Amino acid sequence: MTENPLTAWSYSRLNVYEQCPRLAKFRYIDKKYEPQGPAMARGNKIHNEAQKFLEGSTDVFPDSCKNFESEMRHAKTFKPVVEQKWAFNNRWKPTGYLAEDCWVRVIVDFNIEYKDNTGDLVDLKTGKKYDDHGSQLQLFAGATMMMFPKMEHITVRNWYLDIEDDPRDPEANELIAEYSREEAMEFIDDFTERGNEMLTTERFPPRQSWKCRFCHFNKHSTGDCEFG
Ligand code: SF4
């Protein structure tokens, strides 16, 4: 049994916890040192470049986003709100990102609200498409409805900046989902349950998978975990 001091979750933390509770403990409770990989540093740099272009700090289009140049230029004409930090309490009421009652945090790369109570929300991805990304879109959709009470319909998209457009497969480098308010609200209950599980559990067992090979704490690296 481990005392669980966690009071807030995010999609990435929940994802780590669901993939391997012990890794979540090492990272978020024990706060063990973990070097930032080159992929993460690169991803942060590209996000900054995209942010500057979309918010209008520069008109120079970043080469790192060239696979989505026309889409990003078009989105910019709608004056998107860029790089927002949303936070909710455990009743999904908006609160401060660092507030004491913050229970879940959601970072949004950019979103656009239209006058007809519909919206677009885009998450910029570097690297590959992974299966869990669809679930993240559901969190974005649910959180949008809690953030904007008048929103009736949301389109959520992942843009995979590293994957080239494929005319034979329009969704090769994009993941899109559309939800009505009613549909998006159904995800809230599921995430409430999953978030509560992570924040209340006292058990952080190892869960082996192919990812152990790349885990910084595996038996070949720090040796904190006996697997890998
Ligand atoms: S090596 Fe595998 S089981 Fe151990 S902490 Fe890392 S991901 Fe979890």
Boltz pocket constraint, residues with backbone or C-beta under 6 A from the ligand:
constraints:
  - pocket:
      binder: B
      contacts: [[A, 20], [A, 22], [A, 23], [A, 206], [A, 207], [A, 208], [A, 209], [A, 211], [A, 212], [A, 213], [A, 215], [A, 216], [A, 217], [A, 218], [A, 219], [A, 225], [A, 226], [A, 227], [A, 228]]
      max_distance: 6.0
